[in-house]
Amino acid sequence: MQQALTGDQDEASWSLYDFVEINDKFNHREDNIIHGNVTSIALYSSPRGVTTEHSEDDWKRIGTAMTKCIKLKELNLGSIKLTKQVAKYLFENRGQHTWPELDVFKMYSGVRELRALLPTLKSFPSLDTLDLSQCRGLGIQAAKLVGGLLNQTKISKLLLDSDGHYRSNNQNLKDDGLKCILEASNAKYITRLSVGGGYTHVGYETLTSFIRKDDIQLEVLGVTIKGDRTVSGAGMSFEDIQCMFIESIQNKSKLESITLSESYSTPRDIVLEKLFNLVCNTETIQSVIDSNHKFRAIGYGYSEGGLSRDDSKELTHAFEINRVASDTGSTAKAIRRKVRSFYFQKPEFDVTSFVDMDANLLPYVLDLVTRIEFRDDQWLDSRWSSIDSRWSKKKEPFLVPSYNNLNGIYRLVKNCPVSLFSFPSPRDLLTQKDDLLKQKDDTILQLKAEMEEQRLRMEEQAREIELLKKGGPTPSNKRAKTGDDKTKSGGGDIESRLATLEADVALLKQK
């Protein structure tokens, strides 16, 4: 069995492969390591096959060897006892300048090890991932350390708990600890956050207030809710907590999913209703447009899938539309699918949007309304597959004509005014044009008469002003000047209106 090496042993017989896991595996014995190719390192408390923990010389050699791994991207500290002295051997005077690509740190230890690692973490202006999900017993002290780190370093993925994959490790962050993290200056840059549980209603309110902020980048949230199927450990009903989270999600929010770990209660009708109104409010077409087109999953227990299809087929379909929109970046496509799939399928719908629609466009709108959308989980019957066998091979949603399905057309015609579907005759159009020309000609004659009246009034006032000037300044002089200015101003306005009308008349006569 290999023994731990000491400083007296031959340097050439020492191999980094014997002491750490490199690139996700232990390699065979190699003395000549190409350190520049190493991207991932996992540290352990003792060498492979040895129960004796690393000596100080081992830690020094590991630290020296790690400085040569200039392409290192991920460092897993595992469960090593990271004392201040060991941290000094590994990280002293090292940071981003040593590992410019390092942005993932994982640790399975506790508060003491986190405190020892903190100076190194703060030397990085930004990190992709800080994974403390397997650390047991993280409490308020750990939360304060993480909050202090977030005041200096931007962290994209902050994992303080297992996010539903394992039983929760951290139930001791408490309300104050959660507040320390979420109020940090760089908390808004977190895109994935897993915060464990053990909170009261105050903690959940702190979390939902954070979600409501307009400037946060949060996309994935994991929360642990302890308790039975009816009441959680926070003293609130499970439905109340779910509704709190749903109501905190803004329509323009970037949040895509929430996982409520260790909560085995399936969502009830009130939760399903709020979820559907969030992602597809079908009250009007505008409310569909203003709905949230990002949020696409709510998970329960250990299941990432969230809802089963039996919970709500419509909600599952809306989530799928949001998923495609998020993956493709096409919000407009999601809106069109929701309008077609949900809004026009209601027994009655608001027809205000169609009242002023160009009658020439209306047939195309009706065609779009009455088409049927097929998805990859639906079987096409013989009518469609016989028309084009390629349809049955498509994976993305696609539309096919509805043929004899006149339900949508009937509801639209029933609710729209008859005038919407009437087409004026050519004679009526010509009469309307002549009436418009006559109206504009009358207005032009009226404006010309007003201009002539204004001209005569200005000449009269000019003569009065000359007489008053000869008699010296009097209050009537000021009134004369004021009247003169107003007359000029009024005349300019009339001239502008006249020019516009004459241009309109010339344009109408050309048609």
Secondary structure as GFF3:
##gff-version 3
##sequence-region A 1 511
A	DSSP	three_ten_helix	11	13	.	.	.	ID=ss1
A	DSSP	three_ten_helix	16	18	.	.	.	ID=ss2
A	DSSP	beta_strand	20	22	.	.	.	ID=ss3
A	DSSP	three_ten_helix	35	37	.	.	.	ID=ss4
A	DSSP	beta_strand	40	43	.	.	.	ID=ss5
A	DSSP	alpha_helix	56	66	.	.	.	ID=ss6
A	DSSP	beta_strand	74	76	.	.	.	ID=ss7
A	DSSP	alpha_helix	84	91	.	.	.	ID=ss8
A	DSSP	beta_strand	104	106	.	.	.	ID=ss9
A	DSSP	alpha_helix	111	122	.	.	.	ID=ss10
A	DSSP	beta_strand	126	131	.	.	.	ID=ss11
A	DSSP	alpha_helix	140	150	.	.	.	ID=ss12
A	DSSP	beta_strand	154	159	.	.	.	ID=ss13
A	DSSP	alpha_helix	174	182	.	.	.	ID=ss14
A	DSSP	three_ten_helix	187	189	.	.	.	ID=ss15
A	DSSP	beta_strand	192	194	.	.	.	ID=ss16
A	DSSP	alpha_helix	201	212	.	.	.	ID=ss17
A	DSSP	beta_strand	220	224	.	.	.	ID=ss18
A	DSSP	alpha_helix	238	248	.	.	.	ID=ss19
A	DSSP	beta_strand	257	261	.	.	.	ID=ss20
A	DSSP	alpha_helix	269	279	.	.	.	ID=ss21
A	DSSP	alpha_helix	285	289	.	.	.	ID=ss22
A	DSSP	beta_strand	297	300	.	.	.	ID=ss23
A	DSSP	alpha_helix	313	328	.	.	.	ID=ss24
A	DSSP	alpha_helix	331	341	.	.	.	ID=ss25
A	DSSP	three_ten_helix	343	345	.	.	.	ID=ss26
A	DSSP	alpha_helix	352	355	.	.	.	ID=ss27
A	DSSP	alpha_helix	362	369	.	.	.	ID=ss28
A	DSSP	beta_strand	372	374	.	.	.	ID=ss29
A	DSSP	alpha_helix	382	387	.	.	.	ID=ss30
A	DSSP	three_ten_helix	389	393	.	.	.	ID=ss31
A	DSSP	beta_strand	398	400	.	.	.	ID=ss32
A	DSSP	alpha_helix	407	415	.	.	.	ID=ss33
A	DSSP	three_ten_helix	418	421	.	.	.	ID=ss34
A	DSSP	alpha_helix	426	470	.	.	.	ID=ss35
A	DSSP	alpha_helix	475	510	.	.	.	ID=ss36
###
